[in-house]
Amino acid sequence: LALQFAEQHRCRHVAEHVQQVSRLALSLFDQTQRRHRLDGQAREWLELASILHDVGEHISYEDHHRHSYYIVKNGNLRGFEPDEIEVIALVTRYHRRGTAKKSHPTFARLPRSMRKAVRWLSAMLRVAESLDRSRAQLVDRIALSHHKGGWTLQVVGRADLELEVWAAQRHMEPLAEELGASVRVEGARSRSRGRARA
């Protein structure tokens, strides 16, 4: 359904990018589940937001995150309650710039549990988006591990991941805040020729 919605808004040219971002975002969700304790419904919201996060680009790349919010909010996304659509729209809104704050009326009106979901999901989406900065789908898998000094996100791919690692580290702060400690991003080259999915 979300892919059909995106295609209706002229997003076929970014299909591979959004599918990669969705895959990586869901991997982050699954690997941090013990921390955020969000349910399968929230995972579905993240998947939809990941697929739709760049839908605003056909209006303008500049501030496309704001355009994505408007399109998702008013795009007749069927099968979801108004608050759920607001969550999905806000996650697309915060995937690029800014963070959710109670001073933002649409965010503040949500129930506490949904505000928590917006913070976590938008943070995951921001990192996942950064991990495809080149839009070449270079990252095969990611592994998030906790240690005494904080967290390490290992990014494994079959090519030079310098740009992806730099971008992910640059946009890591919101997720680090939710995790409660700093996150260091490290790149590694895949040993096998096959492409293992994260």
Z-matrix of the N, CA and C atoms (Angstrom, degrees):
N
C 1 1.463
C 2 1.524 1 110.91
N 3 1.323 2 116.50 1 -45.71
C 4 1.463 3 119.21 2 -179.02
C 5 1.520 4 111.57 3 -65.61
N 6 1.351 5 116.61 4 -38.57
C 7 1.459 6 118.71 5 178.19
C 8 1.522 7 111.07 6 -64.49
N 9 1.338 8 117.05 7 -38.81
C 10 1.462 9 120.66 8 176.88
C 11 1.523 10 110.02 9 -63.56
N 12 1.316 11 116.14 10 -41.80
C 13 1.465 12 121.20 11 178.52
C 14 1.529 13 109.82 12 -60.74
N 15 1.330 14 116.09 13 -44.30
C 16 1.459 15 119.94 14 -179.69
C 17 1.521 16 111.37 15 -65.07
N 18 1.327 17 116.84 16 -41.57
C 19 1.450 18 120.23 17 179.99
C 20 1.523 19 111.36 18 -63.75
N 21 1.332 20 116.66 19 -35.50
C 22 1.454 21 120.31 20 177.62
C 23 1.523 22 111.12 21 -63.49
N 24 1.324 23 116.06 22 -23.62
C 25 1.466 24 120.86 23 -179.87
C 26 1.528 25 110.98 24 -106.08
N 27 1.345 26 115.64 25 31.77
C 28 1.467 27 122.67 26 169.66
C 29 1.516 28 113.56 27 63.64
N 30 1.336 29 116.36 28 42.98
C 31 1.459 30 118.73 29 -177.87
C 32 1.529 31 113.44 30 -112.06
N 33 1.314 32 118.82 31 16.69
C 34 1.457 33 120.18 32 -178.94
C 35 1.522 34 112.26 33 -60.10
N 36 1.345 35 116.17 34 -33.23
C 37 1.460 36 121.09 35 -177.53
C 38 1.520 37 112.58 36 -67.42
N 39 1.321 38 118.87 37 -15.01
C 40 1.462 39 120.94 38 179.46
C 41 1.527 40 111.60 39 -113.42
N 42 1.336 41 117.01 40 18.28
C 43 1.466 42 120.60 41 -176.01
C 44 1.521 43 111.99 42 -58.62
N 45 1.330 44 117.82 43 -45.66
C 46 1.457 45 120.11 44 -178.64
C 47 1.527 46 110.89 45 -65.46
N 48 1.316 47 116.38 46 -38.04
C 49 1.467 48 120.35 47 178.64
C 50 1.527 49 111.04 48 -63.62
N 51 1.320 50 117.28 49 -49.15
C 52 1.462 51 118.73 50 -175.96
C 53 1.522 52 111.78 51 -69.42
N 54 1.311 53 117.66 52 -31.32
C 55 1.461 54 119.32 53 176.51
C 56 1.522 55 110.91 54 -69.15
N 57 1.329 56 117.38 55 -36.94
C 58 1.459 57 120.94 56 175.54
C 59 1.525 58 110.72 57 -65.96
N 60 1.316 59 116.36 58 -45.63
C 61 1.464 60 120.38 59 178.76
C 62 1.526 61 110.64 60 -61.45
N 63 1.319 62 116.71 61 -42.03
C 64 1.462 63 120.72 62 178.82
C 65 1.526 64 111.11 63 -61.54
N 66 1.320 65 116.56 64 -44.90
C 67 1.466 66 121.00 65 179.88
C 68 1.524 67 111.23 66 -60.18
N 69 1.323 68 116.77 67 -44.72
C 70 1.462 69 120.61 68 -178.47
C 71 1.525 70 111.75 69 -71.07
N 72 1.322 71 116.77 70 -38.44
C 73 1.468 72 119.89 71 178.43
C 74 1.528 73 110.81 72 -63.15
N 75 1.335 74 116.83 73 -42.68
C 76 1.461 75 120.25 74 179.41
C 77 1.524 76 111.40 75 -67.38
N 78 1.325 77 116.35 76 -32.73
C 79 1.461 78 119.32 77 175.37
C 80 1.526 79 110.60 78 -64.55
N 81 1.328 80 117.04 79 -42.07
C 82 1.467 81 120.19 80 175.90
C 83 1.522 82 111.21 81 -62.48
N 84 1.321 83 116.38 82 -41.29
C 85 1.469 84 120.83 83 178.43
C 86 1.528 85 109.99 84 -58.17
N 87 1.327 86 116.24 85 -49.26
C 88 1.460 87 120.55 86 -176.12
C 89 1.525 88 111.55 87 -66.26
N 90 1.328 89 116.82 88 -37.54
C 91 1.458 90 120.32 89 -176.98
C 92 1.535 91 113.23 90 -76.51
N 93 1.326 92 116.37 91 -16.70
C 94 1.470 93 119.83 92 179.00
C 95 1.532 94 112.20 93 -111.40
N 96 1.300 95 117.28 94 13.10
C 97 1.465 96 120.91 95 -173.92
C 98 1.524 97 113.09 96 -59.03
N 99 1.303 98 116.97 97 -36.08
C 100 1.471 99 119.66 98 -179.97
C 101 1.521 100 111.48 99 -67.10
N 102 1.312 101 116.81 100 -21.86
C 103 1.461 102 121.00 101 178.89
C 104 1.521 103 111.75 102 -86.60
N 105 1.310 104 116.46 103 -49.88
C 106 1.473 105 118.74 104 -174.70
C 107 1.525 106 112.84 105 -85.62
N 108 1.337 107 117.89 106 -29.10
C 109 1.465 108 123.32 107 178.42
C 110 1.538 109 112.99 108 55.82
N 111 1.317 110 115.45 109 32.33
C 112 1.463 111 119.83 110 174.15
C 113 1.525 112 109.26 111 -81.84
N 114 1.325 113 115.75 112 156.38
C 115 1.463 114 119.43 113 -173.69
C 116 1.526 115 112.44 114 -95.87
N 117 1.342 116 114.66 115 -176.32
C 118 1.455 117 121.03 116 -178.96
C 119 1.509 118 113.46 117 -62.18
N 120 1.319 119 117.23 118 -28.74
C 121 1.456 120 120.81 119 177.42
C 122 1.520 121 110.50 120 -64.85
N 123 1.333 122 116.53 121 -42.66
C 124 1.459 123 120.81 122 177.36
C 125 1.522 124 110.65 123 -64.24
N 126 1.327 125 116.33 124 -36.26
C 127 1.477 126 120.11 125 177.27
C 128 1.526 127 110.16 126 -62.17
N 129 1.323 128 116.62 127 -38.85
C 130 1.464 129 120.57 128 177.55
C 131 1.528 130 110.69 129 -66.16
N 132 1.327 131 116.86 130 -39.75
C 133 1.478 132 119.96 131 176.72
C 134 1.521 133 110.37 132 -59.76
N 135 1.339 134 116.30 133 -42.35
C 136 1.458 135 120.55 134 179.74
C 137 1.521 136 111.24 135 -64.19
N 138 1.314 137 116.31 136 -41.78
C 139 1.462 138 119.68 137 179.43
C 140 1.528 139 110.98 138 -60.87
N 141 1.315 140 116.38 139 -45.29
C 142 1.465 141 120.38 140 179.79
C 143 1.523 142 111.32 141 -65.52
N 144 1.317 143 116.79 142 -44.79
C 145 1.461 144 120.11 143 179.29
C 146 1.530 145 111.09 144 -62.81
N 147 1.327 146 116.63 145 -36.16
C 148 1.460 147 120.59 146 178.91
C 149 1.520 148 111.28 147 -64.50
N 150 1.311 149 116.16 148 -40.58
C 151 1.464 150 120.75 149 -179.70
C 152 1.527 151 111.07 150 -71.37
N 153 1.326 152 116.05 151 -32.20
C 154 1.465 153 120.42 152 -173.76
C 155 1.525 154 114.13 153 -100.32
N 156 1.325 155 118.33 154 1.39
C 157 1.471 156 119.33 155 -168.58
C 158 1.528 157 113.74 156 -63.13
N 159 1.316 158 118.18 157 -28.16
C 160 1.466 159 120.83 158 -178.63
C 161 1.522 160 113.38 159 -103.56
N 162 1.323 161 117.15 160 12.89
C 163 1.460 162 120.13 161 -175.12
C 164 1.525 163 111.77 162 -61.52
N 165 1.323 164 117.35 163 -23.50
C 166 1.460 165 121.06 164 179.89
C 167 1.511 166 114.66 165 -76.49
N 168 1.328 167 117.68 166 -6.41
C 169 1.455 168 120.42 167 -177.45
C 170 1.528 169 113.09 168 -64.39
N 171 1.329 170 116.67 169 -26.63
C 172 1.471 171 117.46 170 -178.20
C 173 1.529 172 111.34 171 -72.53
N 174 1.332 173 116.75 172 -13.03
C 175 1.466 174 120.69 173 173.11
C 176 1.524 175 109.19 174 -87.66
N 177 1.335 176 115.59 175 -51.95
C 178 1.464 177 121.08 176 178.70
C 179 1.516 178 108.07 177 -170.17
N 180 1.347 179 115.67 178 136.03
C 181 1.464 180 117.31 179 177.65
C 182 1.527 181 110.42 180 -66.41
N 183 1.315 182 115.43 181 -42.90
C 184 1.456 183 119.56 182 177.48
C 185 1.522 184 109.16 183 -63.07
N 186 1.308 185 116.83 184 126.52
C 187 1.469 186 122.34 185 -177.55
C 188 1.523 187 112.69 186 62.02
N 189 1.337 188 117.14 187 28.03
C 190 1.477 189 118.32 188 -178.62
C 191 1.527 190 111.68 189 -65.14
N 192 1.332 191 117.24 190 -23.01
C 193 1.460 192 119.44 191 177.30
C 194 1.532 193 110.50 192 -64.67
N 195 1.324 194 116.68 193 -35.10
C 196 1.468 195 120.18 194 176.52
C 197 1.529 196 110.82 195 -71.02
N 198 1.319 197 116.24 196 -39.08
C 199 1.464 198 119.81 197 177.75
C 200 1.534 199 110.51 198 -66.57
N 201 1.332 200 116.27 199 -37.77
C 202 1.465 201 119.95 200 177.70
C 203 1.523 202 110.29 201 -61.56
N 204 1.331 203 116.05 202 -42.19
C 205 1.465 204 120.02 203 177.80
C 206 1.532 205 110.16 204 -56.99
N 207 1.317 206 116.45 205 -48.68
C 208 1.468 207 120.44 206 -177.17
C 209 1.523 208 111.10 207 -63.22
N 210 1.322 209 117.58 208 -43.62
C 211 1.468 210 121.02 209 -177.85
C 212 1.518 211 110.85 210 -64.96
N 213 1.341 212 116.57 211 -45.54
C 214 1.474 213 119.50 212 179.82
C 215 1.525 214 110.16 213 -65.38
N 216 1.322 215 116.83 214 -42.91
C 217 1.464 216 120.91 215 -178.18
C 218 1.536 217 111.47 216 -62.83
N 219 1.315 218 117.20 217 -35.24
C 220 1.459 219 121.25 218 -174.42
C 221 1.526 220 113.47 219 -114.11
N 222 1.319 221 116.47 220 15.48
C 223 1.460 222 120.23 221 -172.61
C 224 1.511 223 116.30 222 -94.59
N 225 1.338 224 118.05 223 13.93
C 226 1.458 225 120.70 224 177.29
C 227 1.529 226 111.67 225 57.25
N 228 1.317 227 115.72 226 49.26
C 229 1.461 228 122.02 227 177.25
C 230 1.525 229 107.77 228 -76.58
N 231 1.314 230 116.41 229 106.50
C 232 1.468 231 121.36 230 -171.18
C 233 1.525 232 112.52 231 -79.93
N 234 1.321 233 114.43 232 153.76
C 235 1.453 234 121.00 233 174.98
C 236 1.515 235 114.89 234 89.45
N 237 1.331 236 117.62 235 8.11
C 238 1.461 237 120.72 236 -178.48
C 239 1.518 238 110.49 237 -131.17
N 240 1.331 239 114.76 238 146.25
C 241 1.453 240 120.91 239 175.39
C 242 1.532 241 109.64 240 -71.99
N 243 1.325 242 117.69 241 157.90
C 244 1.477 243 119.90 242 -179.32
C 245 1.526 244 113.79 243 -53.68
N 246 1.339 245 118.26 244 -40.90
C 247 1.461 246 120.01 245 179.39
C 248 1.530 247 111.67 246 -65.77
N 249 1.323 248 116.81 247 -35.59
C 250 1.462 249 120.20 248 177.80
C 251 1.526 250 110.83 249 -65.97
N 252 1.315 251 116.12 250 -42.09
C 253 1.476 252 120.01 251 177.37
C 254 1.522 253 109.67 252 -62.63
N 255 1.322 254 116.54 253 -38.82
C 256 1.469 255 120.02 254 177.92
C 257 1.522 256 110.64 255 -62.08
N 258 1.322 257 117.31 256 -42.25
C 259 1.461 258 120.71 257 177.93
C 260 1.522 259 110.36 258 -60.41
N 261 1.323 260 117.32 259 -50.52
C 262 1.468 261 121.70 260 -179.25
C 263 1.522 262 110.33 261 -58.98
N 264 1.333 263 116.29 262 -44.53
C 265 1.466 264 120.79 263 -179.75
C 266 1.526 265 111.19 264 -63.85
N 267 1.329 266 117.21 265 -41.88
C 268 1.465 267 120.34 266 -179.65
C 269 1.530 268 111.72 267 -67.47
N 270 1.312 269 117.24 268 -35.77
C 271 1.470 270 119.67 269 177.58
C 272 1.533 271 109.78 270 -63.11
N 273 1.341 272 117.03 271 -40.08
C 274 1.466 273 118.92 272 175.13
C 275 1.527 274 110.35 273 -66.56
N 276 1.313 275 116.35 274 -35.98
C 277 1.472 276 120.82 275 -179.18
C 278 1.530 277 111.80 276 -63.35
N 279 1.328 278 116.71 277 -41.21
C 280 1.460 279 120.47 278 -174.74
C 281 1.533 280 113.48 279 -95.22
N 282 1.307 281 118.84 280 9.70
C 283 1.468 282 119.96 281 -176.86
C 284 1.524 283 112.45 282 -73.64
N 285 1.324 284 117.15 283 -16.16
C 286 1.472 285 120.08 284 -172.30
C 287 1.518 286 113.04 285 -118.79
N 288 1.318 287 116.33 286 -47.66
C 289 1.457 288 120.50 287 -177.71
C 290 1.527 289 109.76 288 -139.63
N 291 1.315 290 114.92 289 153.61
C 292 1.453 291 119.50 290 176.18
C 293 1.517 292 112.31 291 72.98
N 294 1.310 293 115.06 292 168.12
C 295 1.455 294 121.94 293 175.84
C 296 1.520 295 108.72 294 -135.07
N 297 1.312 296 115.77 295 158.80
C 298 1.463 297 120.97 296 -178.45
C 299 1.521 298 110.54 297 -66.75
N 300 1.333 299 115.87 298 130.60
C 301 1.459 300 121.50 299 179.41
C 302 1.519 301 110.30 300 -135.93
N 303 1.324 302 115.83 301 150.53
C 304 1.457 303 119.84 302 179.32
C 305 1.527 304 112.09 303 -66.29
N 306 1.334 305 116.65 304 -16.11
C 307 1.457 306 119.67 305 176.55
C 308 1.522 307 112.13 306 -75.88
N 309 1.339 308 116.84 307 -9.96
C 310 1.461 309 121.85 308 175.64
C 311 1.535 310 107.77 309 -88.65
N 312 1.313 311 118.85 310 112.27
C 313 1.480 312 121.90 311 -171.46
C 314 1.519 313 114.66 312 -55.32
N 315 1.336 314 117.69 313 -43.80
C 316 1.469 315 118.82 314 -176.49
C 317 1.523 316 111.25 315 -66.38
N 318 1.320 317 116.75 316 -33.81
C 319 1.464 318 121.05 317 176.47
C 320 1.521 319 110.64 318 -73.20
N 321 1.323 320 116.90 319 -43.91
C 322 1.465 321 121.66 320 -176.62
C 323 1.521 322 112.40 321 -62.88
N 324 1.318 323 117.86 322 -28.71
C 325 1.473 324 121.00 323 -177.82
C 326 1.528 325 113.00 324 -74.70
N 327 1.313 326 117.31 325 -15.87
C 328 1.462 327 120.11 326 -178.47
C 329 1.530 328 111.31 327 -73.48
N 330 1.335 329 117.28 328 152.65
C 331 1.467 330 120.05 329 173.13
C 332 1.533 331 110.15 330 -60.77
N 333 1.316 332 115.84 331 157.14
C 334 1.465 333 121.11 332 -176.18
C 335 1.526 334 112.39 333 -55.66
N 336 1.325 335 117.56 334 -42.03
C 337 1.466 336 120.83 335 -178.02
C 338 1.526 337 111.41 336 -64.22
N 339 1.323 338 116.27 337 -34.95
C 340 1.466 339 119.66 338 178.73
C 341 1.521 340 111.51 339 -75.74
N 342 1.323 341 117.26 340 -32.79
C 343 1.465 342 119.54 341 175.29
C 344 1.535 343 110.17 342 -63.65
N 345 1.321 344 115.31 343 -40.05
C 346 1.461 345 119.59 344 176.19
C 347 1.524 346 110.29 345 -60.20
N 348 1.319 347 116.69 346 -44.25
C 349 1.463 348 121.07 347 179.89
C 350 1.528 349 110.80 348 -60.86
N 351 1.317 350 117.32 349 -43.87
C 352 1.467 351 120.83 350 -179.94
C 353 1.525 352 110.47 351 -59.38
N 354 1.321 353 117.30 352 -43.96
C 355 1.466 354 120.29 353 -178.60
C 356 1.526 355 111.25 354 -62.84
N 357 1.315 356 116.11 355 -49.27
C 358 1.462 357 120.02 356 -178.84
C 359 1.528 358 111.81 357 -66.40
N 360 1.314 359 117.42 358 -48.11
C 361 1.458 360 120.54 359 -173.65
C 362 1.522 361 111.86 360 -67.53
N 363 1.322 362 116.86 361 -40.57
C 364 1.462 363 119.20 362 178.92
C 365 1.522 364 110.92 363 -66.20
N 366 1.336 365 117.06 364 -35.05
C 367 1.461 366 120.78 365 177.22
C 368 1.523 367 110.95 366 -65.39
N 369 1.328 368 116.76 367 -42.37
C 370 1.467 369 120.75 368 177.52
C 371 1.523 370 111.24 369 -64.67
N 372 1.316 371 116.63 370 -43.94
C 373 1.456 372 120.85 371 -178.85
C 374 1.527 373 111.17 372 -63.69
N 375 1.318 374 116.56 373 -37.99
C 376 1.466 375 119.82 374 179.82
C 377 1.525 376 110.59 375 -62.23
N 378 1.322 377 117.19 376 -42.79
C 379 1.463 378 120.32 377 178.78
C 380 1.522 379 110.46 378 -68.43
N 381 1.327 380 117.40 379 -44.11
C 382 1.462 381 121.22 380 -179.44
C 383 1.521 382 111.33 381 -60.51
N 384 1.325 383 116.53 382 -41.89
C 385 1.466 384 121.14 383 176.17
C 386 1.521 385 110.76 384 -59.63
N 387 1.322 386 116.68 385 -42.44
C 388 1.462 387 121.32 386 -179.59
C 389 1.527 388 111.72 387 -64.70
N 390 1.320 389 116.22 388 -31.26
C 391 1.461 390 120.95 389 -178.89
C 392 1.525 391 112.99 390 -74.15
N 393 1.323 392 116.75 391 -2.55
C 394 1.468 393 120.78 392 169.44
C 395 1.519 394 108.96 393 -126.18
N 396 1.319 395 115.97 394 41.42
C 397 1.461 396 121.48 395 -177.06
C 398 1.528 397 111.65 396 -58.71
N 399 1.316 398 116.68 397 -36.93
C 400 1.465 399 120.71 398 -179.65
C 401 1.520 400 112.60 399 -77.33
N 402 1.324 401 115.96 400 -12.71
C 403 1.473 402 123.15 401 -174.89
C 404 1.533 403 111.52 402 57.13
N 405 1.317 404 115.22 403 33.18
C 406 1.462 405 121.61 404 178.96
C 407 1.521 406 112.31 405 -114.25
N 408 1.329 407 117.98 406 5.04
C 409 1.461 408 123.65 407 178.24
C 410 1.523 409 111.69 408 52.15
N 411 1.321 410 116.36 409 51.83
C 412 1.464 411 122.39 410 -176.20
C 413 1.521 412 113.58 411 -83.68
N 414 1.336 413 117.26 412 -21.43
C 415 1.467 414 120.56 413 -175.88
C 416 1.521 415 110.09 414 -85.57
N 417 1.327 416 115.30 415 123.36
C 418 1.461 417 120.86 416 178.91
C 419 1.519 418 111.96 417 -88.30
N 420 1.313 419 116.53 418 -41.26
C 421 1.465 420 119.89 419 -178.18
C 422 1.521 421 110.27 420 -158.10
N 423 1.318 422 114.44 421 161.15
C 424 1.461 423 121.16 422 178.16
C 425 1.522 424 108.26 423 -133.44
N 426 1.324 425 115.32 424 151.19
C 427 1.467 426 120.10 425 178.38
C 428 1.530 427 108.12 426 -140.88
N 429 1.318 428 115.89 427 120.84
C 430 1.459 429 122.24 428 -179.61
C 431 1.523 430 109.03 429 -103.13
N 432 1.310 431 115.96 430 124.47
C 433 1.466 432 120.12 431 -178.75
C 434 1.521 433 110.49 432 -128.79
N 435 1.324 434 114.75 433 147.17
C 436 1.458 435 121.80 434 -179.67
C 437 1.517 436 109.50 435 -104.16
N 438 1.324 437 115.98 436 138.13
C 439 1.460 438 121.00 437 177.66
C 440 1.522 439 108.26 438 -142.51
N 441 1.305 440 116.16 439 179.19
C 442 1.463 441 120.88 440 -173.20
C 443 1.527 442 112.40 441 -58.04
N 444 1.324 443 117.44 442 -36.34
C 445 1.456 444 120.40 443 -176.90
C 446 1.513 445 115.19 444 -88.22
N 447 1.317 446 117.42 445 -1.61
C 448 1.464 447 121.10 446 -178.72
C 449 1.515 448 111.87 447 140.89
N 450 1.331 449 115.68 448 -130.46
C 451 1.457 450 121.52 449 -176.80
C 452 1.521 451 109.92 450 -130.94
N 453 1.337 452 115.14 451 153.26
C 454 1.460 453 121.00 452 172.84
C 455 1.523 454 108.21 453 -128.60
N 456 1.323 455 116.05 454 130.36
C 457 1.458 456 121.68 455 174.12
C 458 1.520 457 107.35 456 -106.86
N 459 1.327 458 115.72 457 109.14
C 460 1.459 459 120.23 458 177.34
C 461 1.526 460 108.41 459 -89.59
N 462 1.314 461 115.40 460 127.45
C 463 1.456 462 122.75 461 -177.84
C 464 1.520 463 107.80 462 -113.16
N 465 1.324 464 116.49 463 118.11
C 466 1.464 465 121.15 464 -174.93
C 467 1.519 466 109.65 465 -113.58
N 468 1.327 467 115.93 466 132.08
C 469 1.456 468 120.70 467 179.86
C 470 1.509 469 111.49 468 -152.67
N 471 1.317 470 115.19 469 176.79
C 472 1.457 471 120.21 470 -174.82
C 473 1.520 472 112.39 471 -102.39
N 474 1.316 473 117.93 472 15.60
C 475 1.454 474 121.85 473 -179.42
C 476 1.523 475 108.79 474 -150.72
N 477 1.319 476 116.13 475 -176.73
C 478 1.457 477 120.94 476 177.74
C 479 1.522 478 109.30 477 -66.44
N 480 1.323 479 116.95 478 120.54
C 481 1.462 480 122.27 479 -175.86
C 482 1.526 481 112.53 480 -105.40
N 483 1.315 482 116.87 481 18.96
C 484 1.461 483 120.20 482 -175.09
C 485 1.527 484 112.33 483 -56.16
N 486 1.332 485 117.04 484 -43.32
C 487 1.461 486 120.32 485 -178.62
C 488 1.521 487 111.18 486 -67.11
N 489 1.328 488 116.62 487 -43.51
C 490 1.461 489 120.33 488 -179.66
C 491 1.531 490 111.62 489 -65.01
N 492 1.321 491 116.00 490 -43.12
C 493 1.467 492 120.27 491 179.67
C 494 1.531 493 110.03 492 -63.39
N 495 1.320 494 116.95 493 -44.46
C 496 1.472 495 121.20 494 178.86
C 497 1.531 496 110.75 495 -60.55
N 498 1.341 497 116.00 496 -46.62
C 499 1.466 498 119.94 497 -177.52
C 500 1.520 499 111.19 498 -65.33
N 501 1.333 500 116.91 499 -42.95
C 502 1.467 501 120.24 500 -179.58
C 503 1.519 502 111.14 501 -63.30
N 504 1.335 503 117.17 502 -42.20
C 505 1.462 504 119.95 503 178.85
C 506 1.525 505 110.62 504 -64.18
N 507 1.318 506 115.90 505 -38.49
C 508 1.464 507 121.59 506 -178.73
C 509 1.523 508 111.90 507 -65.07
N 510 1.336 509 116.95 508 -31.13
C 511 1.460 510 121.21 509 -176.28
C 512 1.526 511 113.09 510 -108.34
N 513 1.318 512 116.67 511 20.01
C 514 1.462 513 121.15 512 -173.98
C 515 1.531 514 113.50 513 -83.81
N 516 1.299 515 118.90 514 -18.57
C 517 1.465 516 120.89 515 -170.05
C 518 1.528 517 114.57 516 -53.78
N 519 1.349 518 120.16 517 -47.41
C 520 1.479 519 118.38 518 -179.67
C 521 1.527 520 113.17 519 -59.56
N 522 1.341 521 117.44 520 -39.75
C 523 1.465 522 119.45 521 179.12
C 524 1.520 523 110.62 522 -70.50
N 525 1.321 524 116.96 523 -38.68
C 526 1.467 525 120.45 524 177.52
C 527 1.526 526 110.55 525 -60.95
N 528 1.311 527 116.85 526 -38.52
C 529 1.462 528 120.55 527 178.05
C 530 1.525 529 111.22 528 -62.73
N 531 1.321 530 116.89 529 -41.97
C 532 1.464 531 120.25 530 178.32
C 533 1.531 532 111.52 531 -67.92
N 534 1.329 533 116.59 532 -35.90
C 535 1.463 534 120.68 533 179.40
C 536 1.527 535 111.97 534 -77.00
N 537 1.319 536 116.77 535 -19.31
C 538 1.453 537 120.69 536 177.33
C 539 1.511 538 115.14 537 83.30
N 540 1.336 539 117.34 538 15.72
C 541 1.464 540 120.96 539 178.99
C 542 1.522 541 109.07 540 -164.37
N 543 1.310 542 115.77 541 163.29
C 544 1.458 543 120.24 542 -179.41
C 545 1.530 544 111.28 543 -67.78
N 546 1.332 545 115.29 544 154.98
C 547 1.466 546 121.74 545 178.76
C 548 1.523 547 108.12 546 -126.68
N 549 1.319 548 116.62 547 124.69
C 550 1.456 549 122.07 548 176.35
C 551 1.527 550 108.84 549 -100.59
N 552 1.311 551 117.39 550 132.15
C 553 1.464 552 122.34 551 -179.27
C 554 1.518 553 108.96 552 -101.78
N 555 1.335 554 116.16 553 129.23
C 556 1.458 555 121.96 554 179.89
C 557 1.518 556 109.59 555 -127.25
N 558 1.309 557 116.25 556 137.97
C 559 1.462 558 121.26 557 177.64
C 560 1.508 559 111.63 558 -99.17
N 561 1.337 560 116.67 559 148.68
C 562 1.460 561 121.99 560 178.20
C 563 1.524 562 108.78 561 -147.40
N 564 1.313 563 115.82 562 145.37
C 565 1.463 564 121.28 563 179.37
C 566 1.530 565 110.15 564 -86.54
N 567 1.332 566 115.51 565 136.93
C 568 1.465 567 120.20 566 177.71
C 569 1.524 568 109.66 567 -62.99
N 570 1.317 569 115.90 568 137.98
C 571 1.469 570 120.79 569 178.15
C 572 1.515 571 111.09 570 -82.68
N 573 1.327 572 116.70 571 -33.84
C 574 1.455 573 120.90 572 -176.50
C 575 1.520 574 110.11 573 -93.50
N 576 1.305 575 116.69 574 157.96
C 577 1.441 576 122.26 575 178.31
C 578 1.514 577 111.89 576 -77.38
N 579 1.331 578 114.67 577 -28.70
C 580 1.459 579 118.81 578 -179.71
C 581 1.510 580 111.28 579 -72.14
N 582 1.299 581 115.44 580 160.45
C 583 1.455 582 119.99 581 -177.55
C 584 1.527 583 110.00 582 -105.01
N 585 1.316 584 116.18 583 101.99
C 586 1.456 585 121.01 584 179.19
C 587 1.519 586 108.69 585 -81.61
N 588 1.299 587 116.65 586 135.81
C 589 1.454 588 121.08 587 -177.58
C 590 1.510 589 111.66 588 -90.67
N 591 1.348 590 116.35 589 135.94
C 592 1.465 591 121.52 590 179.36
C 593 1.507 592 110.47 591 -71.55
